């Protein structure tokens, strides 16, 4: 059974490096799925060199759930040899209500949950955001162009609830928690909608991955992040994610107001089991937490 009352401390809270900045299909057309252990190690060396001891093997880089068992075991052994643990797995753009691939992605979701249990990960993140459109792929910042939107159709909402509940019950049997990633124009695309959705699912191990950076980056009016956090924080297993690395210095005391507000949110959720924080070298500006690294004169780095 899942343990929604699990608590983290400042010493044990995992800060995991997400792999969303690394592609699955490489420039030569080959796939990370088919790489050798040594080639995986070359990529993971970036994570180790940055000082991380936790890894989120995001499936936009490698689909662990689609590896043969022996290859998956090779990957797990590699991470352990490198001193990396895997507290969570994030999925990306594999929505269980995708109009063409929803059934396929639902089956994939079950495999991801089984994989999480097999590798010792306690959390899996799912979302309802679809593939990037051609227009988004051509844009400098893809979120400035409208993408796939979840339909305003009660029948599709009910299907989404039913499918997440199905995954949640499977996860509960294995002691896994599910987090639903907040993302624009989806059923988890606002604080109010996210809370309503997880309430409809009604499982203690299904909560919200409060990636508010996905919302505040938008070039349109959005709710301020503080009231959004106040709304979603009381929901089970609510957490936040995406620590953006940038080689810049911050003014003295820049962290204090952010820490006060985050501690306020934590006081609401009681430092329950929450989504492990993830490092992502992406452009997440106003809602992200920047880890100051490198030279203060160097420009910030980031990829989509």
RAHUCOR-V230774 format. One record per backbone hydrogen bond with DSSP energy under -1.0 kcal/mol. CO is the residue of the C=O (numbers start at 1). NH is the residue of the N-H. If there is no record, write none. Layout:
# RAHUCOR-V230774
co=<CO & CO>
nh=<NH & NH>
This chain:
# RAHUCOR-V230774
co=<3 & 9 & 14 & 16 & 17 & 19 & 24 & 26 & 30 & 31 & 32 & 36 & 37 & 38 & 39 & 40 & 41 & 43 & 44 & 45 & 46 & 47 & 48 & 53 & 54 & 56 & 58 & 58 & 62 & 63 & 64 & 68 & 69 & 70 & 71 & 72 & 73 & 74 & 75 & 76 & 77 & 78 & 79 & 80 & 85 & 87 & 87 & 89 & 90 & 95 & 98 & 101 & 102 & 103 & 104 & 105 & 106 & 107 & 108 & 109 & 110 & 111 & 112 & 113 & 114 & 115 & 116 & 122 & 123 & 124 & 125 & 126 & 133 & 134 & 141 & 142 & 151 & 153 & 154 & 155 & 156 & 157 & 158 & 159 & 160 & 161 & 162 & 163 & 164 & 165 & 166 & 167 & 168 & 169 & 171 & 172 & 177 & 178 & 179 & 180 & 183 & 185 & 186 & 190 & 191 & 192 & 193 & 194 & 195 & 196 & 197 & 198 & 203 & 205 & 207 & 208 & 208 & 209 & 209 & 210 & 211 & 212 & 212 & 213 & 215 & 218 & 224 & 225 & 226 & 227 & 228 & 229 & 232 & 235 & 239 & 243 & 244 & 246 & 246 & 251 & 255 & 256 & 257 & 258 & 259 & 260 & 261 & 262 & 263 & 265 & 266 & 266 & 271 & 277 & 278 & 279 & 280 & 281 & 282 & 289 & 291 & 295>
nh=<6 & 13 & 277 & 279 & 56 & 22 & 32 & 29 & 26 & 34 & 35 & 40 & 41 & 42 & 43 & 44 & 45 & 46 & 48 & 49 & 50 & 52 & 51 & 85 & 17 & 58 & 61 & 62 & 64 & 66 & 67 & 72 & 73 & 74 & 75 & 76 & 77 & 78 & 79 & 80 & 81 & 82 & 84 & 83 & 55 & 122 & 123 & 125 & 59 & 98 & 102 & 105 & 106 & 107 & 108 & 109 & 110 & 111 & 112 & 113 & 114 & 115 & 116 & 117 & 118 & 119 & 121 & 177 & 89 & 179 & 91 & 181 & 137 & 138 & 144 & 145 & 153 & 157 & 158 & 159 & 160 & 161 & 162 & 163 & 164 & 165 & 166 & 167 & 168 & 169 & 170 & 171 & 172 & 173 & 176 & 175 & 124 & 207 & 126 & 209 & 186 & 150 & 189 & 194 & 195 & 196 & 197 & 198 & 199 & 200 & 201 & 202 & 206 & 178 & 180 & 210 & 239 & 182 & 211 & 212 & 214 & 215 & 216 & 217 & 218 & 220 & 228 & 229 & 230 & 231 & 232 & 233 & 235 & 238 & 210 & 280 & 291 & 248 & 293 & 254 & 259 & 260 & 261 & 262 & 263 & 264 & 265 & 266 & 267 & 269 & 270 & 271 & 8 & 16 & 243 & 18 & 282 & 303 & 284 & 244 & 246 & 298>
